[in-house]
Amino acid sequence: MKSKLYASGKKTLHVLNDLIHINIDRVAGYEKAAHEEKTPESDLREVFYRMAIESRSYINDLHAQVIRLGGVPVTQATITGKLYLYWLEGKNRFDGPDAASCLAACLASQEATEIAYRQALEESLPQDLHFLIESQLWSLERARQRLRDMQSRLNKTT
């Protein structure tokens, strides 16, 4: 019985740390997008900054849960875990030629992040963690909608 509980706890910590990895890279990606010269629109920069700040908040919440469970939270990005790989696929596309390309890459990465969160919700997690991850997913979905709105506005002006 103890072995099963221990294995379940390790799996939970692994899922939480994977989500932390994703959010660490999300912060880096959105900060990079906000600082790009091809992103002159202040509204777009503000959205990118806001999304980076939201990810920092997610990281803090996830760190607290890992510590509460007796684990050690990750503090830097590494290439581990199946969930992290979804973000990595989109992260490398931030180098497009203009703001529209950058925004499209952000949208693709945002969608990949949501897939990773949905996969995390498929795991057998304690109810409080399921609620936390679900709440973060809802925020991520709203963020994706903000990006889509920005994309629509950008497409109308070009």
C-alpha positions as a Markdown table, in Angstrom:
| # | Residue | x | y | z |
|---|---|---|---|---|
| 1 | Met | 0.0 | 0.0 | 0.0 |
| 2 | Lys | 2.7 | 2.5 | 0.9 |
| 3 | Ser | 4.5 | 1.7 | -2.3 |
| 4 | Lys | 1.4 | 2.6 | -4.3 |
| 5 | Leu | 0.9 | 5.9 | -2.4 |
| 6 | Tyr | 4.6 | 6.7 | -2.9 |
| 7 | Ala | 4.4 | 6.0 | -6.7 |
| 8 | Ser | 1.3 | 8.1 | -6.9 |
| 9 | Gly | 3.0 | 11.0 | -5.1 |
| 10 | Lys | 6.0 | 10.8 | -7.3 |
| 11 | Lys | 3.8 | 10.9 | -10.4 |
| 12 | Thr | 1.9 | 14.0 | -9.0 |
| 13 | Leu | 5.2 | 15.8 | -8.4 |
| 14 | His | 6.4 | 14.9 | -11.9 |
| 15 | Val | 3.2 | 16.3 | -13.4 |
| 16 | Leu | 3.5 | 19.5 | -11.4 |
| 17 | Asn | 7.2 | 20.0 | -12.3 |
| 18 | Asp | 6.4 | 19.4 | -15.9 |
| 19 | Leu | 3.8 | 22.2 | -15.7 |
| 20 | Ile | 6.4 | 24.4 | -14.0 |
| 21 | His | 8.9 | 23.7 | -16.9 |
| 22 | Ile | 6.2 | 24.7 | -19.4 |
| 23 | Asn | 5.5 | 28.0 | -17.6 |
| 24 | Ile | 9.2 | 28.8 | -17.1 |
| 25 | Asp | 9.5 | 28.6 | -20.9 |
| 26 | Arg | 6.3 | 30.4 | -21.4 |
| 27 | Val | 7.6 | 33.3 | -19.4 |
| 28 | Ala | 10.8 | 33.4 | -21.5 |
| 29 | Gly | 8.9 | 33.1 | -24.8 |
| 30 | Tyr | 6.4 | 35.9 | -24.0 |
| 31 | Glu | 9.2 | 38.2 | -22.7 |
| 32 | Lys | 11.1 | 37.5 | -25.8 |
| 33 | Ala | 8.1 | 38.3 | -28.0 |
| 34 | Ala | 7.4 | 41.5 | -26.0 |
| 35 | His | 11.0 | 42.7 | -26.6 |
| 36 | Glu | 11.2 | 41.9 | -30.3 |
| 37 | Glu | 11.6 | 44.9 | -32.6 |
| 38 | Lys | 9.0 | 43.4 | -34.9 |
| 39 | Thr | 6.4 | 43.9 | -32.0 |
| 40 | Pro | 6.1 | 47.7 | -32.1 |
| 41 | Glu | 2.4 | 47.7 | -31.1 |
| 42 | Ser | 2.1 | 48.7 | -27.4 |
| 43 | Asp | -1.1 | 46.7 | -27.0 |
| 44 | Leu | 0.6 | 43.6 | -28.2 |
| 45 | Arg | 3.6 | 44.1 | -26.0 |
| 46 | Glu | 1.2 | 44.6 | -23.0 |
| 47 | Val | -0.6 | 41.3 | -23.8 |
| 48 | Phe | 2.8 | 39.5 | -24.0 |
| 49 | Tyr | 3.9 | 41.0 | -20.7 |
| 50 | Arg | 0.6 | 40.1 | -19.0 |
| 51 | Met | 0.9 | 36.6 | -20.2 |
| 52 | Ala | 4.5 | 36.3 | -18.8 |
| 53 | Ile | 3.3 | 37.7 | -15.4 |
| 54 | Glu | 0.4 | 35.2 | -15.4 |
| 55 | Ser | 2.9 | 32.4 | -16.0 |
| 56 | Arg | 5.0 | 33.6 | -13.1 |
| 57 | Ser | 1.9 | 33.4 | -10.9 |
| 58 | Tyr | 1.2 | 29.8 | -12.1 |
| 59 | Ile | 4.8 | 28.9 | -11.3 |
| 60 | Asn | 4.5 | 30.3 | -7.8 |
| 61 | Asp | 1.3 | 28.3 | -7.2 |
| 62 | Leu | 2.7 | 25.1 | -8.6 |
| 63 | His | 6.0 | 25.6 | -6.6 |
| 64 | Ala | 3.9 | 25.9 | -3.4 |
| 65 | Gln | 2.1 | 22.7 | -4.1 |
| 66 | Val | 5.3 | 20.8 | -4.9 |
| 67 | Ile | 6.8 | 22.0 | -1.6 |
| 68 | Arg | 3.6 | 21.1 | 0.3 |
| 69 | Leu | 3.8 | 17.6 | -1.1 |
| 70 | Gly | 7.4 | 17.3 | 0.1 |
| 71 | Gly | 9.0 | 17.6 | -3.3 |
| 72 | Val | 11.6 | 19.9 | -4.7 |
| 73 | Pro | 10.2 | 22.2 | -7.4 |
| 74 | Val | 12.2 | 22.8 | -10.6 |
| 75 | Thr | 13.5 | 26.3 | -11.0 |
| 76 | Gln | 14.8 | 26.3 | -14.5 |
| 77 | Ala | 13.8 | 24.9 | -17.8 |
| 78 | Thr | 15.2 | 21.6 | -18.9 |
| 79 | Ile | 14.1 | 19.2 | -21.6 |
| 80 | Thr | 12.3 | 16.6 | -19.5 |
| 81 | Gly | 8.8 | 15.1 | -19.5 |
| 82 | Lys | 6.3 | 14.5 | -22.2 |
| 83 | Leu | 4.3 | 17.6 | -21.2 |
| 84 | Tyr | 7.2 | 20.0 | -21.6 |
| 85 | Leu | 7.8 | 18.8 | -25.2 |
| 86 | Tyr | 4.6 | 20.4 | -26.4 |
| 87 | Trp | 5.7 | 23.8 | -25.4 |
| 88 | Leu | 9.1 | 23.3 | -26.9 |
| 89 | Glu | 7.6 | 22.6 | -30.3 |
| 90 | Gly | 6.0 | 26.0 | -30.4 |
| 91 | Lys | 8.7 | 28.0 | -28.6 |
| 92 | Asn | 11.1 | 27.6 | -31.5 |
| 93 | Arg | 8.8 | 29.4 | -33.9 |
| 94 | Phe | 9.1 | 32.9 | -32.3 |
| 95 | Asp | 11.6 | 33.9 | -34.9 |
| 96 | Gly | 9.2 | 34.8 | -37.7 |
| 97 | Pro | 9.7 | 37.9 | -39.9 |
| 98 | Asp | 7.1 | 40.2 | -38.4 |
| 99 | Ala | 4.6 | 40.8 | -35.6 |
| 100 | Ala | 2.0 | 38.6 | -37.3 |
| 101 | Ser | 4.4 | 35.7 | -37.4 |
| 102 | Cys | 5.4 | 36.2 | -33.8 |
| 103 | Leu | 1.7 | 36.3 | -32.8 |
| 104 | Ala | 0.9 | 33.1 | -34.8 |
| 105 | Ala | 3.8 | 31.4 | -33.1 |
| 106 | Cys | 2.5 | 32.5 | -29.7 |
| 107 | Leu | -0.9 | 31.2 | -30.5 |
| 108 | Ala | 0.5 | 27.8 | -31.6 |
| 109 | Ser | 2.5 | 27.6 | -28.3 |
| 110 | Gln | -0.5 | 28.7 | -26.3 |
| 111 | Glu | -2.5 | 25.9 | -27.8 |
| 112 | Ala | 0.3 | 23.4 | -27.1 |
| 113 | Thr | 0.4 | 24.5 | -23.5 |
| 114 | Glu | -3.3 | 23.9 | -23.2 |
| 115 | Ile | -2.9 | 20.4 | -24.5 |
| 116 | Ala | -0.3 | 19.7 | -21.9 |
| 117 | Tyr | -2.6 | 21.0 | -19.2 |
| 118 | Arg | -5.4 | 18.8 | -20.4 |
| 119 | Gln | -3.1 | 15.9 | -20.3 |
| 120 | Ala | -2.2 | 16.7 | -16.7 |
| 121 | Leu | -5.9 | 16.8 | -15.9 |
| 122 | Glu | -6.2 | 13.2 | -17.2 |
| 123 | Glu | -3.8 | 12.0 | -14.5 |
| 124 | Ser | -5.1 | 10.8 | -11.2 |
| 125 | Leu | -4.4 | 13.9 | -9.0 |
| 126 | Pro | -5.8 | 14.9 | -5.7 |
| 127 | Gln | -8.9 | 17.1 | -6.0 |
| 128 | Asp | -7.2 | 20.3 | -4.9 |
| 129 | Leu | -4.5 | 19.9 | -7.5 |
| 130 | His | -7.0 | 19.0 | -10.2 |
| 131 | Phe | -8.9 | 22.2 | -9.3 |
| 132 | Leu | -5.7 | 24.3 | -9.4 |
| 133 | Ile | -4.6 | 22.9 | -12.8 |
| 134 | Glu | -8.1 | 23.3 | -14.2 |
| 135 | Ser | -8.2 | 26.9 | -13.0 |
| 136 | Gln | -4.9 | 27.7 | -14.7 |
| 137 | Leu | -6.2 | 26.0 | -17.9 |
| 138 | Trp | -9.2 | 28.3 | -17.9 |
| 139 | Ser | -6.9 | 31.3 | -17.6 |
| 140 | Leu | -4.8 | 29.9 | -20.4 |
| 141 | Glu | -7.9 | 29.6 | -22.6 |
| 142 | Arg | -8.8 | 33.2 | -21.9 |
| 143 | Ala | -5.2 | 34.2 | -22.7 |
| 144 | Arg | -5.5 | 32.3 | -26.1 |
| 145 | Gln | -8.6 | 34.3 | -26.8 |
| 146 | Arg | -6.8 | 37.5 | -26.1 |
| 147 | Leu | -4.1 | 36.5 | -28.6 |
| 148 | Arg | -6.8 | 35.6 | -31.2 |
| 149 | Asp | -8.4 | 39.0 | -30.7 |
| 150 | Met | -5.0 | 40.7 | -31.2 |
| 151 | Gln | -4.5 | 38.6 | -34.3 |
| 152 | Ser | -7.8 | 39.6 | -35.7 |
| 153 | Arg | -7.1 | 43.3 | -35.1 |
| 154 | Leu | -3.6 | 43.0 | -36.6 |
| 155 | Asn | -5.0 | 41.3 | -39.7 |
| 156 | Lys | -7.6 | 44.1 | -40.1 |
| 157 | Thr | -4.9 | 46.7 | -40.1 |
| 158 | Thr | -2.6 | 45.0 | -42.6 |
